[in-house]
Amino acid sequence: MRTLNPSRWVTRLADSFEERGVYVPGIDGGPVQPWREFGWAIVGWIFTIGMFVLFFALAT
């Protein structure tokens, strides 16, 4: 039986950001691509905001 695993969802979401491109040494002159460079940070931020909203929704 499959169980719901929220950490797997977060990992899969971050991996989807990283699959869009990878860092290639020697190509430092290009523009910063936030979805590629900061995928884990973006997922962490979205997750934190979601937990913050959920906490206050349950507190009321």
DRENTORKOL-3810 file (N, C-alpha, C; in nm, 4 decimals):
REM DRENTORKOL-3810
@n.u->0.0836; n.v->-0.1179; n.w->0.0000; ca.u->0.0000; ca.v->0.0000; ca.w->0.0000; c.u->0.0886; c.v->0.1250; c.w->0.0000
@n.u->0.0586; n.v->0.2176; n.w->-0.0878; ca.u->0.1366; ca.v->0.3409; ca.w->-0.0940; c.u->0.0891; c.v->0.4377; c.w->0.0129
@n.u->0.1842; n.v->0.5002; n.w->0.0764; ca.u->0.1511; ca.v->0.5998; ca.w->0.1769; c.u->0.1892; c.v->0.7379; c.w->0.1252
@n.u->0.1229; n.v->0.8392; n.w->0.1773; ca.u->0.1546; ca.v->0.9756; ca.w->0.1400; c.u->0.2793; c.v->1.0192; c.w->0.2154
@n.u->0.3751; n.v->1.0712; n.w->0.1427; ca.u->0.5005; ca.v->1.1123; ca.w->0.2029; c.u->0.5312; c.v->1.2561; c.w->0.1613
@n.u->0.5012; n.v->1.3535; n.w->0.2473; ca.u->0.5244; ca.v->1.4940; ca.w->0.2110; c.u->0.6697; c.v->1.5257; c.w->0.1808
@n.u->0.7635; n.v->1.4594; n.w->0.2480; ca.u->0.9048; ca.v->1.4889; ca.w->0.2191; c.u->0.9413; c.v->1.4447; c.w->0.0780
@n.u->0.8788; n.v->1.3397; n.w->0.0280; ca.u->0.9037; ca.v->1.2968; ca.w->-0.1092; c.u->0.8498; c.v->1.4003; c.w->-0.2075
@n.u->0.7367; n.v->1.4617; n.w->-0.1739; ca.u->0.6806; ca.v->1.5664; ca.w->-0.2607; c.u->0.7756; c.v->1.6851; c.w->-0.2687
@n.u->0.8302; n.v->1.7250; n.w->-0.1533; ca.u->0.9226; ca.v->1.8386; ca.w->-0.1504; c.u->1.0492; c.v->1.8054; c.w->-0.2291
@n.u->1.1005; n.v->1.6846; n.w->-0.2105; ca.u->1.2203; ca.v->1.6432; ca.w->-0.2832; c.u->1.1948; c.v->1.6397; c.w->-0.4327
@n.u->1.0810; n.v->1.5880; n.w->-0.4733; ca.u->1.0477; ca.v->1.5812; ca.w->-0.6149; c.u->1.0327; c.v->1.7204; c.w->-0.6761
@n.u->0.9748; n.v->1.8134; n.w->-0.5997; ca.u->0.9586; ca.v->1.9496; ca.w->-0.6471; c.u->1.0940; c.v->2.0173; c.w->-0.6648
@n.u->1.1823; n.v->2.0020; n.w->-0.5679; ca.u->1.3161; ca.v->2.0613; ca.w->-0.5787; c.u->1.3945; c.v->1.9983; c.w->-0.6933
@n.u->1.3817; n.v->1.8681; n.w->-0.7113; ca.u->1.4505; ca.v->1.8020; ca.w->-0.8212; c.u->1.4006; c.v->1.8509; c.w->-0.9565
@n.u->1.2724; n.v->1.8828; n.w->-0.9657; ca.u->1.2205; ca.v->1.9338; ca.w->-1.0930; c.u->1.2831; c.v->2.0682; c.w->-1.1269
@n.u->1.3118; n.v->2.1508; n.w->-1.0242; ca.u->1.3810; ca.v->2.2766; ca.w->-1.0489; c.u->1.5239; c.v->2.2513; c.w->-1.0975
@n.u->1.5900; n.v->2.1543; n.w->-1.0356; ca.u->1.7288; ca.v->2.1273; ca.w->-1.0692; c.u->1.7427; c.v->2.0589; c.w->-1.2051
@n.u->1.6405; n.v->1.9863; n.w->-1.2497; ca.u->1.6472; ca.v->1.9201; ca.w->-1.3792; c.u->1.6454; c.v->2.0186; c.w->-1.4956
@n.u->1.6005; n.v->2.1393; n.w->-1.4698; ca.u->1.5966; ca.v->2.2399; ca.w->-1.5765; c.u->1.7358; c.v->2.2812; c.w->-1.6199
@n.u->1.8341; n.v->2.2517; n.w->-1.5425; ca.u->1.9713; ca.v->2.2851; ca.w->-1.5782; c.u->2.0647; c.v->2.2563; c.w->-1.4633
@n.u->2.1892; n.v->2.2365; n.w->-1.4983; ca.u->2.2894; ca.v->2.2099; ca.w->-1.3969; c.u->2.4057; c.v->2.3059; c.w->-1.4142
@n.u->2.4768; n.v->2.3279; n.w->-1.3085; ca.u->2.5930; ca.v->2.4149; ca.w->-1.3131; c.u->2.7024; c.v->2.3493; c.w->-1.3964
@n.u->2.7573; n.v->2.4238; n.w->-1.4892; ca.u->2.8666; ca.v->2.3751; ca.w->-1.5713; c.u->2.9887; c.v->2.4603; c.w->-1.5392
@n.u->3.0949; n.v->2.3998; n.w->-1.4860; ca.u->3.2144; ca.v->2.4779; ca.w->-1.4550; c.u->3.2683; c.v->2.5476; c.w->-1.5797
@n.u->3.3116; n.v->2.6709; n.w->-1.5616; ca.u->3.3675; ca.v->2.7466; ca.w->-1.6729; c.u->3.2674; c.v->2.8391; c.w->-1.7390
@n.u->3.1392; n.v->2.8243; n.w->-1.7086; ca.u->3.0375; ca.v->2.9119; ca.w->-1.7669; c.u->2.9828; c.v->2.9995; c.w->-1.6544
@n.u->3.0683; n.v->3.0873; n.w->-1.6037; ca.u->3.0280; ca.v->3.1744; ca.w->-1.4944; c.u->2.9809; c.v->3.3099; c.w->-1.5432
@n.u->2.9965; n.v->3.3391; n.w->-1.6715; ca.u->2.9625; ca.v->3.4708; ca.w->-1.7228; c.u->2.8155; c.v->3.4874; c.w->-1.7563
@n.u->2.7378; n.v->3.3815; n.w->-1.7512; ca.u->2.5965; ca.v->3.3899; ca.w->-1.7885; c.u->2.5122; c.v->3.4513; c.w->-1.6792
@n.u->2.3895; n.v->3.4855; n.w->-1.7133; ca.u->2.3004; ca.v->3.5434; ca.w->-1.6135; c.u->2.2575; c.v->3.4382; c.w->-1.5103
@n.u->2.2248; n.v->3.4847; n.w->-1.3924; ca.u->2.1777; ca.v->3.3952; ca.w->-1.2860; c.u->2.0348; c.v->3.3530; c.w->-1.3189
@n.u->2.0099; n.v->3.2244; n.w->-1.3139; ca.u->1.8762; ca.v->3.1705; ca.w->-1.3372; c.u->1.8224; c.v->3.1214; c.w->-1.2031
@n.u->1.7333; n.v->3.1997; n.w->-1.1401; ca.u->1.6924; ca.v->3.1666; ca.w->-1.0026; c.u->1.6271; c.v->3.0304; c.w->-0.9875
@n.u->1.5501; n.v->2.9852; n.w->-1.0832; ca.u->1.4844; ca.v->2.8551; ca.w->-1.0686; c.u->1.5863; c.v->2.7433; c.w->-1.0694
@n.u->1.6974; n.v->2.7623; n.w->-1.1410; ca.u->1.8003; ca.v->2.6603; ca.w->-1.1453; c.u->1.8964; c.v->2.6724; c.w->-1.0282
@n.u->1.9383; n.v->2.7930; n.w->-0.9982; ca.u->2.0410; ca.v->2.8145; ca.w->-0.8975; c.u->1.9883; c.v->2.7986; c.w->-0.7548
@n.u->1.8645; n.v->2.8394; n.w->-0.7311; ca.u->1.8124; ca.v->2.8440; ca.w->-0.5950; c.u->1.6878; c.v->2.7570; c.w->-0.5780
@n.u->1.6818; n.v->2.6436; n.w->-0.6465; ca.u->1.5645; ca.v->2.5562; ca.w->-0.6400; c.u->1.5296; c.v->2.5127; c.w->-0.4994
@n.u->1.6299; n.v->2.4670; n.w->-0.4232; ca.u->1.6039; ca.v->2.4204; ca.w->-0.2868; c.u->1.5601; c.v->2.5340; c.w->-0.1968
@n.u->1.6187; n.v->2.6520; n.w->-0.2160; ca.u->1.5802; ca.v->2.7666; ca.w->-0.1336; c.u->1.4360; c.v->2.8084; c.w->-0.1625
@n.u->1.3974; n.v->2.8047; n.w->-0.2886; ca.u->1.2603; ca.v->2.8417; ca.w->-0.3266; c.u->1.1614; c.v->2.7409; c.w->-0.2685
@n.u->1.1930; n.v->2.6128; n.w->-0.2799; ca.u->1.1044; ca.v->2.5097; ca.w->-0.2241; c.u->1.0954; c.v->2.5237; c.w->-0.0723
@n.u->1.2072; n.v->2.5511; n.w->-0.0071; ca.u->1.2049; ca.v->2.5710; ca.w->0.1378; c.u->1.1209; c.v->2.6904; c.w->0.1776
@n.u->1.1312; n.v->2.7967; n.w->0.1021; ca.u->1.0532; ca.v->2.9175; ca.w->0.1304; c.u->0.9040; c.v->2.8896; c.w->0.1131
@n.u->0.8653; n.v->2.8242; n.w->0.0047; ca.u->0.7245; ca.v->2.7910; ca.w->-0.0193; c.u->0.6726; c.v->2.6993; c.w->0.0917
@n.u->0.7518; n.v->2.6005; n.w->0.1307; ca.u->0.7119; ca.v->2.5077; ca.w->0.2366; c.u->0.6949; c.v->2.5815; c.w->0.3696
@n.u->0.7873; n.v->2.6724; n.w->0.4021; ca.u->0.7793; ca.v->2.7484; ca.w->0.5266; c.u->0.6562; c.v->2.8367; c.w->0.5305
@n.u->0.6278; n.v->2.9052; n.w->0.4213; ca.u->0.5089; ca.v->2.9898; ca.w->0.4140; c.u->0.3826; c.v->2.9041; c.w->0.4294
@n.u->0.3813; n.v->2.7881; n.w->0.3651; ca.u->0.2664; ca.v->2.6979; ca.w->0.3772; c.u->0.2441; c.v->2.6502; c.w->0.5200
@n.u->0.3530; n.v->2.6154; n.w->0.5896; ca.u->0.3401; ca.v->2.5713; ca.w->0.7286; c.u->0.2954; c.v->2.6866; c.w->0.8181
@n.u->0.3434; n.v->2.8071; n.w->0.7913; ca.u->0.3037; ca.v->2.9259; ca.w->0.8664; c.u->0.1542; c.v->2.9502; c.w->0.8523
@n.u->0.1034; n.v->2.9450; n.w->0.7284; ca.u->-0.0398; ca.v->2.9654; ca.w->0.7034; c.u->-0.1205; c.v->2.8533; c.w->0.7680
@n.u->-0.0752; n.v->2.7299; n.w->0.7544; ca.u->-0.1466; ca.v->2.6163; ca.w->0.8134; c.u->-0.1512; c.v->2.6265; c.w->0.9662
@n.u->-0.0421; n.v->2.6680; n.w->1.0273; ca.u->-0.0386; ca.v->2.6835; ca.w->1.1731; c.u->-0.1435; c.v->2.7837; c.w->1.2194
@n.u->-0.1509; n.v->2.9002; n.w->1.1553; ca.u->-0.2461; ca.v->3.0009; ca.w->1.1975; c.u->-0.3894; c.v->2.9655; c.w->1.1587
@n.u->-0.4057; n.v->2.8880; n.w->1.0526; ca.u->-0.5401; ca.v->2.8432; ca.w->1.0168; c.u->-0.5935; c.v->2.7452; c.w->1.1220
@n.u->-0.5069; n.v->2.6599; n.w->1.1723; ca.u->-0.5495; ca.v->2.5651; ca.w->1.2751; c.u->-0.5616; c.v->2.6308; c.w->1.4127
@n.u->-0.4896; n.v->2.7405; n.w->1.4331; ca.u->-0.4924; ca.v->2.8074; ca.w->1.5627; c.u->-0.6222; c.v->2.8873; c.w->1.5830
@n.u->-0.6880; n.v->2.9248; n.w->1.4739; ca.u->-0.8097; ca.v->3.0063; ca.w->1.4893; c.u->-0.9313; c.v->2.9226; c.w->1.5132
END
